[in-house]
Structure formats: C-alpha cells, structure tokens
Amino acid sequence: MYEAFYGLKSKPFQLNPDPRFYFSGKPHRRARSYLVYGVMRGEGFIVITGEVGAGKTTIVRDLLDSLENGSVVAAQLVSTQLGAEDALKLVCGAFGVSVKSNGKADMLMALEAYFITQVSQGKRCLLIVDEAQNLQPQAVEELRMLSNFQFGDQALLQTFLIGQPEFRDILQSPRMLQLRQRVTARCHLGPLDEEDTRGYVEHRLKCAGATDKPSFDEAIFAQLHHETGGIPRRINLLMDRLLLQGFLAETPHLTIEAFNEVVNEAQAEAAASPTRTTLDAERWGPLAERPARGLPPTLTDQVEPLDLDLDPGTVEGMSEQLTQVAAEQLSARLLRIERSVLRQERISLEILSSLRRIVAGARKGRNGNGPSSGPSNDAPG
C-alpha cells in the first residue's frame, strides 16, 4: 500500500522469511560460520536454535542459496508432532519419493534407493526439520536411523534441526544421547544489539529500493531496540506499522512521537484481545508476561472482605480522583477511535480514487477500439 509513496520497489518489512533481505548482523555471522562448517562436513545433524522470529529460517535459506546450484537436494519438514511412521511418510513426501505401501520397511528402502541415486549423480540430500522442539521421541529415533544410511564411506543424508531455545534443553536429556553424538555443528541465534537493529532497518529499506525516503528521528532506533528486544520479526511488525502511519499522515519523515503512538496501539491491541494475538504469541514485552486478571473461584471464595474505617472526606476525594482518571481514559480511548476512523476514511478515499482511474481507463479503451464518428461523451467527470 505505501511502497509507491516512499519510492520502494517491494515491501521491506514482510513477515515471511526472504533470503533476499538477509542481514549479516553479528549473531547471524557467527551462526552462519557454524552452519558452513557443518555443511562442508556433509554428515550428521546441524542444530540451529533461537527465539521465535530471530531469523533461523532466513539464515538457512541464505546458506542454501549460496551453495553451488543443483549440488544440494533440500527438503523441508514443517509438521513435527508426529509418530515414527508418519514422520517417515512426510520425509518421503518432502523428497518426492513414491512408495508402493505404507510399510516402514518399504519406506526405508525407497528412501535409501533415492539417496543413493542422488549421490551417484554428484548431489547431496539435506533434510530441514522446522519446530524441532515438538519432535516426539519416536520421530527423533527415525531421523537418527536415516543418518545411518551410507554409500561407501559417504553419508547419504544430512539433517538441519531448527527449533526454539527449549530444544537445547531437550537435547541434553538422557534419551537424546545417541542424537547428540551425531550433531556435527550447533549454534544459537541471539537477538540483534542496538547498532545492528539500526543496520537491519536500513539494510531492508535499501534492499527494497529506498533512497532518501523514509527518514527517521534518531531516537527511534534506540526505542525500537528496546521495544523489540532485537528480534527481527518484532522489528518488522513495528516498522511496517510505522511506515503505514507515515503514509496515512502523508509525511516521509517519521518522528519518535509517531513511533510511540504505533507502540501504544500495538500494546493496546495485545491487551484488549481475549485470545493470544500475534504480538502476544511473539512474547511481546511486559504485556505478554502479565498474569491473567482475576482469581480462580476457589481462591476468591477464601478471600475475606476487608473492614476499612475511612474518613468520609477521604472517600469523597478518592471518588473524585477515580472519576477524573476514568474521564481521562475515556477521552484517550475516544481519541484513538477517532484517529482510526480518520485513517479508514483516508484508505477508503485512496481505494475510491483508484477505482475511478480504473473505470476511466476502461471507458477510454472501449471508446478507442470501437467504431466512432465523433468525440465521445462518456469521458469521466
């Protein structure tokens, strides 16, 4: 929506991973070095952990794009809450291996034959397993067994296990001993620091074609790092909203006041939603960490009423203060609603203007192609 206003060629802060926007921050450079080392060994498991939205998938895709074209056959496994046989079925499907039956032996033989064929053609097979922290023990064992496939002294399959921070603790459990022995490289992708947060924003804008617009108050970047904790996906969420804010206000320069307004709106949405919103699911700041309001009925029944002996004048003064606070809160809420309505009206006007241009163009095209003896009277007003 706002790309043309800022002179951008594409959306700079989309949420889906895109290796074109890969930013080589300090934690990413370190993690990528470990991954390159693991890939060059061509065997075993490589483990990548990090917070939700830290950029794990993006760094893996950037690494795969950097490898020699056609030398790696990669397949991705997304759903990991599976039993042993279901995991094998998904691995077969991910590599496009057809199996005559659903028997475990048939699936294993079909996968081994496929891997041998690829190695014979000078290719390597790589399995990428997302959300590895959800793997069931039986599925982990099947993946470990697949790593046993060899052709001569060459491993037939290498596996990337991508998971959230808790996967590091899971790996240390006794039942994961055999899997740990097959891990050739392991890295944890940490958050960006304040300097890299600014570099990340400027890098993505440059990749999207930005030149002199948009511009920012200097204070925005420190506040952006504070609000997002340096997690790229959270940065994308706020920056996308901020650019939309500037577009609706028709200003290419974005101020700290506009940024704070965006943050307040995002936090208000997270607090008001009865279910887990995107921001809450991303562990958005202190709002997501607040305990649920109210007490369970069993505890409420045990709470005895307080007997307070207060002066009537004190009570009256407290009542006036509460009334004033409530009025201020209501005024602030009405102001936010009014701003939202104004934004919606601006968007509606943009859409209406676009529709008018489309209709006018269609009429001109129709009048230009059809037979006509004189000037048309159907020109849009």
C-alpha positions in Angstrom: 0.0 0.0 0.0 2.7 2.5 1.0 5.5 1.4 -1.4 4.9 4.0 -4.1 4.7 6.8 -1.5 8.2 6.1 -0.3 9.6 5.1 -3.7 10.1 1.5 -2.8 10.1 -1.4 -5.2 8.9 -4.0 -2.7 7.6 -4.4 0.8 10.7 -4.0 3.1 9.3 -5.5 6.4 7.3 -8.5 5.4 7.0 -11.3 8.0 7.7 -14.2 5.7 11.4 -15.3 5.5 13.1 -14.0 2.4 16.8 -14.6 1.8 16.9 -11.5 -0.5 16.7 -9.4 2.7 19.2 -11.4 4.7 21.1 -9.1 7.1 24.5 -10.2 8.3 24.4 -9.0 11.9 26.9 -10.1 14.4 24.9 -13.1 15.8 24.0 -14.1 12.2 27.6 -14.1 11.0 28.6 -16.3 13.9 25.7 -18.7 13.3 26.4 -18.8 9.6 30.0 -19.7 10.2 29.0 -22.7 12.2 26.5 -23.8 9.6 29.0 -23.5 6.8 31.4 -25.7 8.8 28.7 -28.3 9.4 27.5 -28.3 5.7 31.1 -28.8 4.5 31.3 -31.9 6.6 28.3 -33.3 4.8 27.1 -35.6 7.5 25.1 -35.9 10.8 22.9 -33.2 12.3 23.2 -29.5 12.4 21.2 -27.8 15.2 20.0 -24.2 15.0 18.1 -22.7 17.9 16.7 -19.2 18.5 13.7 -17.2 19.7 10.6 -17.1 17.5 11.3 -14.6 14.7 15.1 -14.5 15.3 15.8 -15.3 11.6 16.6 -19.0 11.8 14.8 -20.0 8.6 16.2 -16.9 6.7 19.8 -17.8 7.5 19.3 -21.4 6.4 17.7 -20.3 3.1 20.5 -17.8 2.5 23.1 -20.6 3.2 21.4 -22.9 0.7 21.2 -20.2 -1.9 24.9 -19.7 -1.6 25.7 -23.3 -2.3 26.5 -24.5 -5.8 23.3 -24.7 -7.9 22.0 -28.2 -8.2 24.5 -29.7 -5.8 22.1 -30.0 -2.9 18.7 -31.6 -2.9 16.9 -30.0 0.0 13.5 -30.9 1.5 11.7 -29.3 4.4 9.6 -31.0 7.2 7.3 -28.5 8.9 4.9 -30.6 10.9 6.8 -32.3 13.7 4.2 -33.5 16.1 4.2 -37.0 14.5 4.8 -40.6 15.3 7.5 -42.7 13.8 5.7 -43.9 10.6 4.1 -40.5 10.0 7.5 -38.9 10.1 8.8 -41.3 7.5 5.8 -40.7 5.3 6.4 -36.9 5.4 10.1 -37.4 4.7 9.2 -39.5 1.6 6.7 -36.8 0.5 9.2 -34.0 1.1 11.7 -35.6 -1.3 9.1 -36.7 -3.7 9.7 -40.4 -3.2 6.8 -42.6 -4.1 6.3 -45.8 -2.1 4.2 -48.8 -3.0 2.9 -49.3 0.5 2.9 -47.6 3.9 5.0 -50.2 5.5 8.1 -49.0 7.3 10.5 -51.3 5.5 9.2 -50.2 2.1 9.6 -46.5 3.0 13.1 -47.0 4.3 14.2 -49.0 1.2 12.6 -46.4 -1.1 14.4 -43.5 0.7 17.8 -45.3 0.7 17.5 -46.0 -3.1 16.6 -42.4 -3.7 19.6 -41.1 -1.7 22.0 -43.4 -3.4 20.7 -42.2 -6.8 21.3 -38.6 -5.9 24.8 -39.3 -4.6 25.6 -41.2 -7.7 24.7 -38.0 -9.7 27.1 -35.9 -7.5 24.3 -34.4 -5.4 23.8 -34.3 -1.6 20.5 -34.7 0.2 19.6 -32.3 3.0 16.5 -32.5 5.2 15.4 -29.4 7.1 13.2 -30.1 10.1 11.4 -27.0 11.5 10.0 -26.7 15.0 12.3 -29.5 16.2 11.3 -28.9 19.8 8.0 -30.6 19.1 9.5 -33.8 17.8 8.3 -36.9 19.6 11.0 -39.4 20.7 9.9 -42.0 18.1 10.2 -39.5 15.3 13.7 -38.4 16.6 14.8 -42.0 16.5 13.6 -42.5 12.9 15.5 -39.4 11.8 18.6 -40.7 13.6 18.3 -44.0 11.8 18.1 -42.2 8.5 21.5 -40.7 9.3 22.9 -44.3 9.3 22.4 -44.6 5.5 25.8 -44.7 3.8 27.2 -45.2 0.3 30.7 -46.5 0.7 32.2 -44.1 3.3 29.9 -41.2 2.3 26.8 -40.3 4.4 23.6 -40.2 2.3 21.6 -37.7 4.3 22.4 -34.6 6.4 19.7 -33.0 8.6 19.2 -29.5 9.9 17.2 -29.4 13.2 15.7 -25.9 13.7 14.0 -25.2 17.0 13.2 -22.7 19.7 15.5 -22.2 22.7 13.9 -25.0 24.7 15.2 -27.5 22.2 18.7 -27.0 23.7 17.4 -28.4 27.0 15.7 -31.3 25.2 19.0 -32.2 23.6 20.6 -32.6 27.0 18.1 -35.2 28.2 19.4 -38.8 28.5 17.1 -40.1 25.8 18.9 -37.8 23.3 22.3 -39.2 23.9 22.6 -41.0 20.6 21.3 -38.0 18.7 23.8 -35.7 20.4 26.6 -37.9 19.3 25.6 -37.3 15.7 25.5 -33.5 16.0 28.4 -32.0 13.9 27.6 -28.3 14.5 25.3 -26.4 16.8 24.5 -22.7 17.1 22.1 -20.4 18.9 20.9 -17.3 17.0 20.7 -14.5 19.5 19.0 -11.1 19.2 20.4 -8.0 17.4 22.1 -5.3 19.5 21.1 -1.6 19.2 23.7 -0.9 16.4 22.6 -4.0 14.4 18.9 -3.1 14.9 19.5 0.2 13.1 21.6 -1.5 10.4 18.9 -4.1 9.9 16.3 -1.5 9.3 18.5 0.5 6.9 19.6 -2.7 5.1 16.0 -3.9 4.4 14.9 -0.4 3.2 17.9 -0.4 0.8 17.1 -3.8 -0.5 13.5 -2.6 -1.1 14.8 0.3 -3.2 14.8 3.2 -0.7 16.9 6.2 -1.5 16.1 9.4 0.5 12.7 8.3 1.9 11.7 7.5 4.5 13.7 9.4 7.1 13.6 8.9 10.9 14.2 10.7 14.1 17.5 9.4 15.6 15.7 8.5 18.9 13.5 5.9 17.0 16.3 3.3 16.7 17.2 3.0 20.4 13.5 2.8 21.3 12.9 0.3 18.5 15.6 -2.0 20.0 14.1 -1.5 23.5 10.6 -2.4 22.4 11.5 -5.4 20.3 14.5 -6.9 22.1 16.4 -7.0 18.8 14.2 -9.8 17.4 13.9 -9.3 13.6 10.3 -10.3 13.3 9.2 -8.0 16.0 11.2 -5.2 14.3 9.3 -6.0 11.1 5.9 -5.7 12.8 6.6 -2.3 14.3 8.4 -0.8 11.2 5.6 -1.9 8.9 3.1 -0.2 11.1 5.3 2.9 11.3 5.6 3.2 7.5 1.9 2.8 7.2 1.5 5.6 9.8 3.7 7.9 7.7 1.8 7.1 4.5 -1.6 7.9 6.1 -0.2 11.1 7.5 1.4 11.9 4.1 4.8 12.6 5.7 8.0 10.8 4.6 9.8 11.8 7.9 8.8 9.6 10.8 9.1 11.0 14.3 9.6 9.5 17.7 6.1 10.6 18.6 4.6 8.7 15.7 6.7 5.6 16.7 5.4 5.8 20.3 1.9 6.0 19.0 2.4 2.9 17.0 3.8 1.1 20.0 0.9 2.2 22.2 -1.6 1.0 19.7 0.1 -2.4 19.3 0.2 -2.9 23.1 -3.4 -1.8 23.4 -4.4 -4.4 20.8 -2.5 -7.1 22.6 -4.0 -6.2 25.9 -7.6 -5.9 24.6 -7.7 -9.2 22.7 -9.3 -12.1 24.6 -7.1 -14.6 22.7 -3.4 -14.7 22.1 -2.7 -12.1 19.4 0.3 -12.1 17.1 2.2 -9.8 19.4 1.3 -11.9 22.5 2.3 -15.1 20.7 5.7 -13.4 19.9 6.2 -12.8 23.7 5.7 -9.1 23.2 7.3 -7.2 26.0 5.8 -7.0 29.5 2.2 -7.1 28.3 2.6 -10.8 27.4 4.1 -11.6 30.8 1.4 -10.1 32.9 -0.6 -12.6 34.9 -4.2 -13.2 34.0 -6.7 -10.9 35.7 -8.9 -12.3 38.5 -8.6 -15.3 40.8 -10.0 -18.8 40.4 -13.3 -19.2 42.1 -11.8 -21.5 44.8 -9.4 -18.8 45.8 -11.9 -15.9 45.6 -14.2 -17.7 48.0 -11.5 -17.9 50.6 -10.7 -14.1 50.4 -12.4 -12.4 53.4 -13.7 -8.8 52.9 -11.6 -6.0 54.3 -13.1 -3.9 57.1 -11.6 -0.4 56.5 -12.6 2.6 58.6 -12.1 5.6 56.3 -13.0 9.2 56.8 -16.0 10.3 54.6 -13.9 13.2 53.3 -11.2 10.9 52.2 -13.7 8.6 50.5 -15.2 11.6 48.6 -11.7 12.8 47.5 -10.8 9.3 46.2 -14.1 9.1 44.4 -13.4 12.4 42.6 -9.9 11.3 41.6 -11.3 8.0 40.2 -13.9 9.9 38.2 -11.2 12.1 36.7 -9.0 9.2 35.8 -11.9 7.4 34.2 -12.8 10.5 32.2 -9.2 10.9 31.0 -9.0 7.2 30.0 -12.3 7.5 28.1 -11.0 10.7 26.3 -7.8 8.9 25.3 -9.8 5.9 24.0 -12.2 8.1 22.0 -9.2 9.9 20.5 -7.7 6.6 19.4 -11.0 5.6 17.9 -11.3 8.9 16.1 -7.8 8.5 14.6 -8.6 5.0 13.5 -11.8 6.3 11.8 -9.8 9.0 10.0 -7.2 6.5 8.8 -10.0 4.3 7.5 -11.5 7.3 5.7 -8.2 8.0 4.0 -7.8 4.4 2.9 -11.4 4.4 1.5 -10.6 7.6 -0.4 -7.5 6.0 -1.9 -9.5 3.0 -3.0 -12.2 5.1 -4.4 -9.7 7.2 -6.4 -8.1 4.0 -7.7 -11.5 2.6 -8.8 -12.3 5.9 -10.6 -9.0 5.7 -12.5 -9.7 2.1 -13.5 -13.2 2.9 -14.7 -11.9 5.9 -16.7 -9.2 3.8 -18.3 -11.7 1.1 -19.2 -14.0 3.7 -20.9 -11.2 5.2 -22.8 -10.1 1.8 -24.1 -13.6 0.9 -25.1 -14.2 4.1 -26.9 -10.8 3.9 -28.6 -11.3 0.3 -30.0 -15.0 0.6 -31.1 -16.3 2.5 -34.2 -16.9 6.1 -33.6 -18.0 9.0 -35.8 -17.1 11.8 -33.4 -15.8 12.6 -29.9 -17.1 10.5 -27.1 -19.4 11.9 -24.4 -18.6 9.2 -21.9 -15.4 10.8 -20.5 -15.3 10.6 -16.8 -16.2 13.8 -14.9 
